[in-house]
Amino acid sequence: MTPVRIGQIVPSSNTTMETEVPAILRAREQVAPERFTFHSSRMRMKRVTKEELAAMDADSDRCAAELSDARVDVIGYACLVAIMSMGKGYHCESERRLHEVTRREGAAAPVVTSAGALVHGLRTLGAKKIALVAPYLKPLTCLVADYLRHEGFDVVDTVSLEIADNVEVGRRDPMALVDIYTRLNLDGVDVLVLSSCVQMPSLAAIPVVEQACGRPVVSASVCTAYQMLQKLGLQTHAPHAGALLSGRY
């Protein structure tokens, strides 16, 4: 069987999406026949500020072209807040434009953005009211919350960890989220977004928090893996990654 090639457009300081997405799909390999290889192209970004995010996003077309050279089967744009900082609904525009880049390069591939994947994952779970944890400074967390409200979700509560250095975000212990999520008001909340940022590790904590809070728990990276599998026409199941990847959806 020819392996499925997973492409990712990754901020230069991101160290998490090249660990969590492969971890999810490697776990899936234990229960399903498909095998995966992983390929990345990077955009420069060190600090999570609106200015650096905009400059980084402008480089995403180059990354899509580079990944086209590897003939990847799907591309994930692995920076949620970069997309959301470009304006409400921008994930649709980004996905269309980057897909067109792959088509022009003679290697048309579906494109998933982590921002669009989070919206899609929440809708798949039937979420109406959500709460989220973000590593960002408060203004960027508010931007993310407003973006999700524009997509139709009631963001009941947020926690901002106020970390601007993207490398530091990637060094966090995912299990710290088991305590951090308890700061949120979960009254009436349908789904908890344990990490709205693809750089903040959360995968190990998702099943623990899901069991503790009694609600579906997702992250931007889990939603990205879910939508990638959908775009590839593969069963959306991976062990130990929470309700969305349980195989029920």
C-alpha positions in Angstrom: 0.0 0.0 0.0 1.3 3.4 -1.0 1.6 5.6 2.1 -0.6 8.7 2.3 1.5 11.9 2.2 0.5 14.5 4.8 1.8 18.0 4.1 1.9 20.8 6.6 2.5 24.5 6.3 4.1 25.3 9.7 5.3 28.5 11.4 9.1 28.3 11.8 8.9 28.3 15.6 6.2 25.7 15.7 7.3 22.4 17.2 3.9 20.8 18.0 2.0 20.1 14.8 4.9 17.9 13.5 4.5 15.9 16.7 0.8 15.8 17.5 -0.6 15.2 14.0 1.8 12.4 13.4 1.1 11.0 16.9 -2.6 10.9 16.1 -2.1 9.2 12.8 0.5 6.8 14.1 -2.0 5.7 16.7 -4.5 5.2 13.9 -2.1 3.0 12.1 -2.4 0.5 15.0 -6.1 0.0 14.2 -6.4 0.8 10.5 -4.5 -0.3 7.4 -3.5 3.1 6.0 0.1 4.3 6.5 1.3 7.9 6.5 4.4 10.0 5.8 4.8 13.6 6.9 6.2 16.6 5.1 6.5 20.2 6.1 7.3 23.7 4.7 8.0 26.5 7.1 7.1 30.2 7.3 9.1 32.6 9.5 7.4 33.6 12.8 8.9 33.9 16.3 6.4 36.0 18.3 2.7 35.7 18.2 1.8 39.3 17.3 -0.7 40.5 14.7 2.1 42.0 12.7 4.3 38.9 12.6 1.2 36.7 11.8 0.3 38.8 8.8 3.8 38.7 7.4 3.9 35.0 7.9 0.6 34.4 6.2 1.9 36.2 3.1 4.5 33.4 2.8 2.0 30.5 2.8 1.6 30.4 -1.0 5.3 29.6 -1.3 4.9 26.8 1.2 1.9 25.3 -0.7 4.0 25.3 -3.9 6.9 23.6 -2.2 4.7 20.9 -0.7 3.2 20.4 -4.2 6.7 19.3 -5.4 6.4 16.4 -2.9 3.0 15.5 -4.4 1.4 15.4 -0.9 -2.2 14.1 -0.7 -3.5 16.8 1.6 -2.1 20.0 3.1 -2.8 21.4 6.6 -2.1 25.1 7.3 -0.9 24.8 10.9 -1.5 28.2 12.5 -5.0 29.0 13.7 -4.4 32.5 14.9 -2.6 33.6 11.8 -5.7 32.8 9.8 -8.1 34.3 12.3 -6.1 37.5 12.6 -6.6 38.2 8.9 -10.3 38.8 9.2 -13.5 36.9 9.9 -14.1 34.0 7.5 -10.6 34.2 6.1 -10.1 30.4 6.5 -12.4 29.9 3.4 -10.3 32.4 1.3 -7.0 30.9 2.4 -8.1 27.3 1.7 -9.3 28.3 -1.8 -6.2 30.2 -2.6 -3.7 27.6 -1.4 -5.6 24.8 -3.2 -5.4 26.9 -6.4 -1.6 27.1 -5.8 -1.4 23.3 -5.7 -3.5 23.1 -8.8 -1.3 25.5 -10.8 1.7 23.4 -9.7 0.2 20.3 -11.3 -0.4 18.6 -7.9 -3.9 19.6 -6.8 -4.5 18.7 -3.2 -7.2 19.6 -0.7 -6.2 22.2 1.9 -7.3 22.3 5.5 -6.6 25.3 7.8 -6.5 24.7 11.5 -8.8 27.6 11.9 -11.4 26.2 9.5 -10.8 22.7 10.9 -11.7 23.9 14.4 -14.9 25.5 13.1 -15.7 22.3 11.2 -14.9 20.1 14.2 -17.2 22.1 16.5 -20.0 22.0 14.0 -19.5 18.2 13.6 -20.0 17.8 17.3 -23.1 20.0 17.3 -21.6 22.6 19.6 -23.5 25.7 20.3 -21.8 26.9 23.5 -18.0 26.5 23.9 -15.2 27.4 26.2 -11.5 27.5 25.3 -8.0 27.7 26.6 -5.4 29.8 24.6 -1.8 30.5 25.2 -2.1 34.0 23.6 -2.0 37.5 25.0 -5.6 38.5 25.9 -6.2 40.7 22.8 -5.4 37.7 20.5 -7.6 35.4 22.6 -10.5 37.9 22.2 -9.8 37.9 18.4 -10.1 34.1 18.3 -13.3 34.2 20.4 -14.8 36.9 18.1 -13.9 34.8 15.0 -15.7 31.8 16.5 -18.7 33.9 17.5 -18.9 35.1 13.9 -19.1 31.5 12.9 -22.1 31.0 15.1 -20.7 29.7 18.4 -21.5 31.2 21.8 -18.0 31.5 23.5 -19.0 31.3 27.2 -15.5 31.6 28.7 -11.8 31.8 27.8 -8.5 31.4 29.6 -5.5 33.3 28.2 -2.0 32.1 29.4 -0.4 35.4 28.1 2.6 33.8 26.3 3.9 35.8 23.3 7.0 33.7 22.6 5.9 30.9 20.3 8.8 28.6 21.3 7.8 28.8 24.9 4.2 27.9 24.0 5.5 24.7 22.4 7.5 23.8 25.5 4.5 23.6 27.8 3.6 20.4 29.6 0.2 19.3 28.1 -0.8 17.8 31.4 -0.8 21.2 33.0 -4.1 21.7 31.1 -5.8 19.2 33.4 -5.7 21.9 36.1 -5.9 24.9 33.9 -9.3 24.0 32.3 -10.9 24.1 35.8 -10.6 27.9 35.7 -13.3 28.0 33.0 -17.0 28.4 33.6 -18.4 25.3 31.9 -22.1 25.9 32.7 -24.1 25.0 29.6 -21.0 24.4 27.6 -21.3 21.7 24.9 -17.7 21.4 23.9 -14.4 22.4 25.5 -11.5 23.5 23.3 -8.6 22.5 25.4 -6.0 24.2 23.1 -7.2 26.7 20.5 -3.6 27.0 19.4 -1.9 24.3 17.4 1.5 25.1 19.0 0.3 24.5 22.6 0.6 20.7 23.3 -2.6 19.2 24.6 -3.1 15.7 23.0 -2.1 13.7 26.1 -4.5 15.7 28.3 -7.6 15.4 26.0 -8.9 12.0 27.1 -8.2 12.8 30.8 -10.0 16.1 30.7 -12.9 14.6 28.6 -13.5 12.0 31.3 -13.2 14.6 34.1 -15.5 17.2 32.6 -18.1 14.9 30.9 -18.1 16.8 27.6 -16.4 16.4 24.3 -12.9 17.9 24.3 -11.1 19.0 21.2 -8.0 20.9 20.2 -7.1 22.7 17.0 -4.7 19.9 16.1 -7.2 17.1 16.7 -9.7 19.0 14.5 -7.0 19.4 11.8 -6.3 15.7 11.8 -10.0 14.9 11.7 -10.7 17.1 8.7 -7.5 15.8 6.9 -8.9 12.3 7.2 -12.2 13.5 5.9 -10.6 15.1 2.9 -8.7 11.9 2.2 -11.9 9.9 2.4 -10.6 7.8 5.3 -12.3 6.7 8.5 -12.2 9.5 11.1 -11.0 7.4 13.9 -7.8 7.5 16.0 -7.4 6.1 19.6 -6.9 8.4 22.6 -7.7 11.6 20.8 -11.1 12.4 22.2 -14.7 12.2 21.0 -14.2 13.8 17.6 -11.8 11.0 16.5 -13.8 8.3 18.3 -15.2 7.0 15.0 -18.7 8.2 15.8 -18.5 11.3 13.6 
